Amino acid sequence: MKKLTILVSIAVAGVLLYSCGFLNYVANSISTNPEFQVKGDGSNEGIYNGQTFRAIKTATCEYAWTSSDPSQLIVKTSGSDAYLTGKLKDPTKSAYPKLTARNAQVDTIAPVTHEVPVYAWGIQIYDAADKLVSNPKQLVRGNTYIAKMVKISGSSYTPVANLIGGLKLSAGDETINLPFTFSNSSFSSLSTTSTTCTFQTPAKATSCTVKATLGDYTATLAIATK
């Protein structure tokens, strides 16, 4: 029994020593390795054309930042925080620059690099059944439709459910609301979310331009009732 107690004590001591070593490793990694995340929609890595996002830092060291394509992934710093803005040369084509973070205090720490896509986006119209409208210039009069922000990939469109500007540890995500406007007041807005606008078409045949603005980029879409 005495031998068993000794063996158990040795095993527990070993576990504690291992745990202490592991925790020290984790603490050292957090304090020195400049990891980060750039999830502009809260899920996928990347931001959208015109969007500004404060990179989420997961280390406590001071950061230094570099963009591989500073004309399309603009980096502005405040202290060691990085505010990233997407500015596509061609608003119909996404770009795939890389962002590098370095430990600004210790040169021997390896830098961390991630691809940070700048996604092309636009507006598309969906019907009340949430089906994409193939021809937005032939909308039914007096009907309800939804204008949505969509990610553009060639001829494919993926609705964007959420936009954020960064992360507040005390309050959660900083949600960005995308404003929609209609050039013709007879198209009436019924309700909005952060990336959509539900509207009603007028009772007569007429046309309109829908606009949505994110930062300094404005997407437009011509619509009409038949």
Secondary structure as a PSIPRED ss2 file (coil, helix, strand):
# PSIPRED VFORMAT (PSIPRED V4.0)

   1 M C   1.000  0.000  0.000
   2 K H   0.000  1.000  0.000
   3 K H   0.000  1.000  0.000
   4 L H   0.000  1.000  0.000
   5 T H   0.000  1.000  0.000
   6 I H   0.000  1.000  0.000
   7 L H   0.000  1.000  0.000
   8 V H   0.000  1.000  0.000
   9 S H   0.000  1.000  0.000
  10 I H   0.000  1.000  0.000
  11 A H   0.000  1.000  0.000
  12 V H   0.000  1.000  0.000
  13 A H   0.000  1.000  0.000
  14 G H   0.000  1.000  0.000
  15 V H   0.000  1.000  0.000
  16 L H   0.000  1.000  0.000
  17 L H   0.000  1.000  0.000
  18 Y H   0.000  1.000  0.000
  19 S H   0.000  1.000  0.000
  20 C H   0.000  1.000  0.000
  21 G H   0.000  1.000  0.000
  22 F H   0.000  1.000  0.000
  23 L H   0.000  1.000  0.000
  24 N H   0.000  1.000  0.000
  25 Y H   0.000  1.000  0.000
  26 V H   0.000  1.000  0.000
  27 A H   0.000  1.000  0.000
  28 N H   0.000  1.000  0.000
  29 S H   0.000  1.000  0.000
  30 I H   0.000  1.000  0.000
  31 S H   0.000  1.000  0.000
  32 T H   0.000  1.000  0.000
  33 N C   1.000  0.000  0.000
  34 P C   1.000  0.000  0.000
  35 E C   1.000  0.000  0.000
  36 F E   0.000  0.000  1.000
  37 Q E   0.000  0.000  1.000
  38 V C   1.000  0.000  0.000
  39 K E   0.000  0.000  1.000
  40 G C   1.000  0.000  0.000
  41 D C   1.000  0.000  0.000
  42 G C   1.000  0.000  0.000
  43 S C   1.000  0.000  0.000
  44 N C   1.000  0.000  0.000
  45 E C   1.000  0.000  0.000
  46 G E   0.000  0.000  1.000
  47 I E   0.000  0.000  1.000
  48 Y E   0.000  0.000  1.000
  49 N E   0.000  0.000  1.000
  50 G C   1.000  0.000  0.000
  51 Q C   1.000  0.000  0.000
  52 T E   0.000  0.000  1.000
  53 F E   0.000  0.000  1.000
  54 R E   0.000  0.000  1.000
  55 A C   1.000  0.000  0.000
  56 I E   0.000  0.000  1.000
  57 K E   0.000  0.000  1.000
  58 T C   1.000  0.000  0.000
  59 A C   1.000  0.000  0.000
  60 T C   1.000  0.000  0.000
  61 C C   1.000  0.000  0.000
  62 E C   1.000  0.000  0.000
  63 Y E   0.000  0.000  1.000
  64 A E   0.000  0.000  1.000
  65 W E   0.000  0.000  1.000
  66 T E   0.000  0.000  1.000
  67 S E   0.000  0.000  1.000
  68 S C   1.000  0.000  0.000
  69 D C   1.000  0.000  0.000
  70 P C   1.000  0.000  0.000
  71 S C   1.000  0.000  0.000
  72 Q C   1.000  0.000  0.000
  73 L E   0.000  0.000  1.000
  74 I E   0.000  0.000  1.000
  75 V E   0.000  0.000  1.000
  76 K E   0.000  0.000  1.000
  77 T E   0.000  0.000  1.000
  78 S E   0.000  0.000  1.000
  79 G C   1.000  0.000  0.000
  80 S C   1.000  0.000  0.000
  81 D E   0.000  0.000  1.000
  82 A E   0.000  0.000  1.000
  83 Y E   0.000  0.000  1.000
  84 L E   0.000  0.000  1.000
  85 T E   0.000  0.000  1.000
  86 G E   0.000  0.000  1.000
  87 K C   1.000  0.000  0.000
  88 L C   1.000  0.000  0.000
  89 K C   1.000  0.000  0.000
  90 D C   1.000  0.000  0.000
  91 P C   1.000  0.000  0.000
  92 T C   1.000  0.000  0.000
  93 K C   1.000  0.000  0.000
  94 S C   1.000  0.000  0.000
  95 A E   0.000  0.000  1.000
  96 Y C   1.000  0.000  0.000
  97 P C   1.000  0.000  0.000
  98 K E   0.000  0.000  1.000
  99 L E   0.000  0.000  1.000
 100 T E   0.000  0.000  1.000
 101 A E   0.000  0.000  1.000
 102 R E   0.000  0.000  1.000
 103 N E   0.000  0.000  1.000
 104 A C   1.000  0.000  0.000
 105 Q C   1.000  0.000  0.000
 106 V C   1.000  0.000  0.000
 107 D C   1.000  0.000  0.000
 108 T C   1.000  0.000  0.000
 109 I C   1.000  0.000  0.000
 110 A C   1.000  0.000  0.000
 111 P C   1.000  0.000  0.000
 112 V E   0.000  0.000  1.000
 113 T E   0.000  0.000  1.000
 114 H E   0.000  0.000  1.000
 115 E E   0.000  0.000  1.000
 116 V C   1.000  0.000  0.000
 117 P C   1.000  0.000  0.000
 118 V E   0.000  0.000  1.000
 119 Y E   0.000  0.000  1.000
 120 A C   1.000  0.000  0.000
 121 W E   0.000  0.000  1.000
 122 G E   0.000  0.000  1.000
 123 I E   0.000  0.000  1.000
 124 Q E   0.000  0.000  1.000
 125 I E   0.000  0.000  1.000
 126 Y E   0.000  0.000  1.000
 127 D E   0.000  0.000  1.000
 128 A C   1.000  0.000  0.000
 129 A C   1.000  0.000  0.000
 130 D C   1.000  0.000  0.000
 131 K C   1.000  0.000  0.000
 132 L E   0.000  0.000  1.000
 133 V C   1.000  0.000  0.000
 134 S C   1.000  0.000  0.000
 135 N C   1.000  0.000  0.000
 136 P C   1.000  0.000  0.000
 137 K C   1.000  0.000  0.000
 138 Q C   1.000  0.000  0.000
 139 L E   0.000  0.000  1.000
 140 V C   1.000  0.000  0.000
 141 R C   1.000  0.000  0.000
 142 G C   1.000  0.000  0.000
 143 N C   1.000  0.000  0.000
 144 T E   0.000  0.000  1.000
 145 Y E   0.000  0.000  1.000
 146 I E   0.000  0.000  1.000
 147 A E   0.000  0.000  1.000
 148 K E   0.000  0.000  1.000
 149 M E   0.000  0.000  1.000
 150 V E   0.000  0.000  1.000
 151 K E   0.000  0.000  1.000
 152 I E   0.000  0.000  1.000
 153 S E   0.000  0.000  1.000
 154 G C   1.000  0.000  0.000
 155 S C   1.000  0.000  0.000
 156 S E   0.000  0.000  1.000
 157 Y E   0.000  0.000  1.000
 158 T E   0.000  0.000  1.000
 159 P E   0.000  0.000  1.000
 160 V C   1.000  0.000  0.000
 161 A C   1.000  0.000  0.000
 162 N C   1.000  0.000  0.000
 163 L C   1.000  0.000  0.000
 164 I E   0.000  0.000  1.000
 165 G E   0.000  0.000  1.000
 166 G E   0.000  0.000  1.000
 167 L E   0.000  0.000  1.000
 168 K E   0.000  0.000  1.000
 169 L C   1.000  0.000  0.000
 170 S C   1.000  0.000  0.000
 171 A C   1.000  0.000  0.000
 172 G E   0.000  0.000  1.000
 173 D E   0.000  0.000  1.000
 174 E E   0.000  0.000  1.000
 175 T E   0.000  0.000  1.000
 176 I C   1.000  0.000  0.000
 177 N C   1.000  0.000  0.000
 178 L C   1.000  0.000  0.000
 179 P C   1.000  0.000  0.000
 180 F E   0.000  0.000  1.000
 181 T E   0.000  0.000  1.000
 182 F E   0.000  0.000  1.000
 183 S C   1.000  0.000  0.000
 184 N C   1.000  0.000  0.000
 185 S C   1.000  0.000  0.000
 186 S C   1.000  0.000  0.000
 187 F C   1.000  0.000  0.000
 188 S E   0.000  0.000  1.000
 189 S E   0.000  0.000  1.000
 190 L E   0.000  0.000  1.000
 191 S E   0.000  0.000  1.000
 192 T E   0.000  0.000  1.000
 193 T C   1.000  0.000  0.000
 194 S C   1.000  0.000  0.000
 195 T C   1.000  0.000  0.000
 196 T E   0.000  0.000  1.000
 197 C E   0.000  0.000  1.000
 198 T E   0.000  0.000  1.000
 199 F E   0.000  0.000  1.000
 200 Q E   0.000  0.000  1.000
 201 T C   1.000  0.000  0.000
 202 P C   1.000  0.000  0.000
 203 A C   1.000  0.000  0.000
 204 K C   1.000  0.000  0.000
 205 A C   1.000  0.000  0.000
 206 T C   1.000  0.000  0.000
 207 S E   0.000  0.000  1.000
 208 C E   0.000  0.000  1.000
 209 T E   0.000  0.000  1.000
 210 V E   0.000  0.000  1.000
 211 K E   0.000  0.000  1.000
 212 A E   0.000  0.000  1.000
 213 T E   0.000  0.000  1.000
 214 L E   0.000  0.000  1.000
 215 G C   1.000  0.000  0.000
 216 D C   1.000  0.000  0.000
 217 Y E   0.000  0.000  1.000
 218 T E   0.000  0.000  1.000
 219 A E   0.000  0.000  1.000
 220 T E   0.000  0.000  1.000
 221 L E   0.000  0.000  1.000
 222 A E   0.000  0.000  1.000
 223 I E   0.000  0.000  1.000
 224 A E   0.000  0.000  1.000
 225 T E   0.000  0.000  1.000
 226 K C   1.000  0.000  0.000
